[in-house]
């Protein structure tokens, strides 16, 4: 009798534990969407739209405003970020750079320059893992190390924006990120630009951006791409000529979310 009682107790504890652990799904979502064209917005579909709304995340802005948000993912340096920064400075365009631990350790001067020139540094995790496959503790550690190291080497003391490594997320990772004060930033314009051995010339980057651009686009680019660095100035000038303006994610948070920005550098 005692044996059966113990079995039932273990079963109940296991069942209750599974309910608690499964209350928030950790099913991995690999971010994707139908690309924009003819200046009509990209569309991730109702299911993804509702998921992002639930956790106050976003991938595009107002469809009625010709505003664009440029974001860069910086896993490592390939020699082109200085040219990107020169272009942004010349054209007076703000951007956000999502950095990893490797980038912070190997390129502290470039990270300092990003902040000093008015850009935001965002969190791309310390070691670029699939966050759905790490523990809660490890996920929090991945985010904290990037935030702390950015604060140590720059004047940026706060960090709000998270770009999930590999574009993989789940309800669990989004909830944990929210608890740590982060907003997930996905994207609505992207193309295969990160293969450094498959660069195709500036026009490849230019054509992809211009074909997909739309009001409220959150543009994802990789700074390892020579194509992107070479195309960026013409992209910006031609989009301005089409009536687009470029804003920072802090502007997005104020206008779209009604939230005070956290990323203003403090002396």
KETI-730064 format. One line per 2 residues: number of its first residue (from 0); their letters; for each residue x, y, z of C-alpha. Coordinates in steps of 0.1 Angstrom, whole numbers. Layout:
N
NUM) A) X Y Z  ...
//
This chain:
267
0) XX) 0 0 0  28 24 9
2) XX) 45 16 -24  14 26 -44
4) XX) 10 57 -23  46 67 -31
6) XX) 41 61 -68  9 82 -68
8) XX) 26 110 -49  56 111 -73
10) XX) 32 111 -103  12 140 -88
12) XX) 43 160 -81  56 154 -116
14) XX) 23 163 -131  20 195 -111
16) XX) 56 204 -120  50 199 -157
18) XX) 20 222 -155  41 249 -138
20) XX) 70 245 -162  47 244 -192
22) XX) 26 274 -182  47 294 -206
24) XX) 56 276 -238  93 272 -247
26) XX) 84 260 -282  110 277 -305
28) XX) 98 302 -330  122 308 -359
30) XX) 114 344 -369  101 348 -404
32) XX) 75 368 -425  62 375 -459
34) XX) 85 402 -473  73 437 -481
36) XX) 71 448 -518  58 478 -536
38) XX) 63 497 -504  36 476 -487
40) XX) 45 463 -452  60 429 -445
42) XX) 35 406 -427  44 379 -402
44) XX) 7 368 -398  -19 371 -371
46) XX) -3 344 -349  31 360 -347
48) XX) 16 395 -344  -4 384 -314
50) XX) 26 367 -298  47 398 -301
52) XX) 20 420 -289  15 398 -258
54) XX) 52 404 -248  54 441 -260
56) XX) 78 431 -288  78 445 -324
58) XX) 91 441 -359  77 471 -377
60) XX) 62 505 -371  33 525 -382
62) XX) 22 517 -418  12 553 -424
64) XX) 45 569 -415  74 568 -439
66) XX) 98 562 -410  126 536 -411
68) XX) 147 521 -383  182 508 -391
70) XX) 195 479 -370  228 461 -373
72) XX) 238 427 -358  275 427 -347
74) XX) 287 392 -338  323 399 -349
76) XX) 342 426 -368  351 422 -404
78) XX) 366 456 -411  335 474 -424
80) XX) 319 490 -393  341 522 -394
82) XX) 328 528 -430  292 522 -418
84) XX) 297 546 -389  312 572 -412
86) XX) 282 570 -435  257 572 -406
88) XX) 275 603 -393  276 620 -427
90) XX) 239 614 -433  229 621 -397
92) XX) 211 587 -394  207 570 -360
94) XX) 211 532 -357  212 505 -331
96) XX) 240 479 -330  232 446 -314
98) XX) 265 433 -300  277 400 -286
100) XX) 303 394 -259  330 386 -285
102) XX) 324 420 -301  326 438 -268
104) XX) 358 421 -259  375 424 -293
106) XX) 362 459 -304  357 481 -274
108) XX) 368 512 -293  342 507 -320
110) XX) 315 502 -294  326 534 -276
112) XX) 324 552 -310  288 539 -315
114) XX) 277 554 -283  297 586 -286
116) XX) 282 593 -320  246 589 -307
118) XX) 238 553 -316  223 527 -293
120) XX) 240 495 -283  216 466 -280
122) XX) 219 431 -265  226 402 -288
124) XX) 236 379 -259  271 371 -247
126) XX) 278 339 -266  251 339 -292
128) XX) 233 307 -282  198 296 -290
130) XX) 181 311 -260  153 285 -260
132) XX) 179 258 -253  195 274 -222
134) XX) 183 275 -186  166 305 -171
136) XX) 197 313 -151  220 311 -182
138) XX) 197 333 -202  197 360 -175
140) XX) 235 357 -173  239 360 -211
142) XX) 220 393 -210  235 407 -179
144) XX) 271 402 -191  265 422 -223
146) XX) 247 450 -204  274 452 -177
148) XX) 303 452 -202  287 478 -224
150) XX) 282 500 -193  319 495 -183
152) XX) 334 505 -216  309 532 -227
154) XX) 286 559 -213  255 538 -219
156) XX) 243 527 -185  210 511 -194
158) XX) 200 486 -220  164 479 -232
160) XX) 166 462 -266  172 426 -273
162) XX) 177 409 -307  175 371 -301
164) XX) 204 352 -315  196 334 -347
166) XX) 162 350 -346  149 322 -323
168) XX) 126 329 -295  98 314 -274
170) XX) 71 326 -250  95 316 -222
172) XX) 124 336 -235  103 366 -242
174) XX) 88 365 -207  123 362 -191
176) XX) 136 390 -212  106 412 -202
178) XX) 114 404 -165  150 417 -171
180) XX) 136 449 -187  141 440 -223
182) XX) 120 446 -254  124 420 -282
184) XX) 133 438 -315  127 416 -345
186) XX) 127 429 -381  106 433 -413
188) XX) 134 438 -439  163 414 -443
190) XX) 182 393 -468  211 369 -469
192) XX) 239 394 -463  260 377 -436
194) XX) 280 352 -458  313 369 -461
196) XX) 325 345 -488  294 352 -509
198) XX) 294 390 -513  280 400 -546
200) XX) 287 438 -549  270 469 -535
202) XX) 240 466 -559  230 433 -544
204) XX) 225 450 -510  209 481 -525
206) XX) 184 462 -547  173 440 -518
208) XX) 167 469 -495  149 490 -521
210) XX) 127 461 -532  115 453 -496
212) XX) 114 488 -481  81 500 -466
214) XX) 68 525 -441  78 515 -405
216) XX) 104 490 -417  128 477 -391
218) XX) 158 470 -413  183 442 -403
220) XX) 218 445 -417  251 428 -408
222) XX) 282 449 -406  304 419 -417
224) XX) 290 426 -452  311 446 -476
226) XX) 281 449 -499  261 467 -471
228) XX) 290 490 -462  294 500 -499
230) XX) 257 504 -505  246 522 -474
232) XX) 252 558 -484  233 555 -517
234) XX) 205 535 -499  201 563 -473
236) XX) 202 591 -499  177 575 -523
238) XX) 153 566 -495  154 602 -482
240) XX) 146 612 -518  116 589 -517
242) XX) 103 608 -486  116 584 -459
244) XX) 131 596 -426  153 576 -402
246) XX) 146 574 -365  161 556 -335
248) XX) 144 529 -316  140 553 -287
250) XX) 119 574 -309  99 543 -318
252) XX) 93 536 -281  81 571 -274
254) XX) 58 574 -304  46 538 -308
256) XX) 47 525 -272  44 557 -252
258) XX) 75 548 -232  104 569 -219
260) XX) 137 559 -235  163 542 -212
262) XX) 193 544 -235  204 580 -232
264) XX) 241 579 -223  248 592 -188
266) X) 280 610 -179
//
